[in-house]
Amino acid sequence: MDIVSMASELALILAEEKQLRGQIGRLRNRRSVLETQISKILRDSDDLGVKYHGLQIALEDKEVRHRKKKTEQIDGAKNVLKTNGVANADRVLESVINAMRGDKIVEQKLTVKKIK
């Protein structure tokens, strides 16, 4: 294969990926709306759930943890270090965060941009 045919195939793949990302976004939104409506109906009718064509749909209570913002995470970690007797919590936290990160390496990456 020559570079022209590979570039055109790459352009087609990128366009299809963009289309599919839009489609999956619309599907996720519709799923969320339907789940909200079904949950409301089940709560209002005091039903435990329903069965329909091999699906069991039920409401159940579940504990979830929502993700904290980055600043809240850092503040919480600093507070934990300070309450456990670490004097220079800022430097220790920075060292821990840097230790968790991977080392920087240089890689070549192909960038594709539309030109006008």
Secondary structure as UniProt FT lines:
FT   HELIX           3..45
FT   STRAND          49..52
FT   TURN            53..54
FT   STRAND          55..58
FT   HELIX           70..83
FT   TURN            84..85
FT   TURN            87..88
FT   HELIX           89..100
//
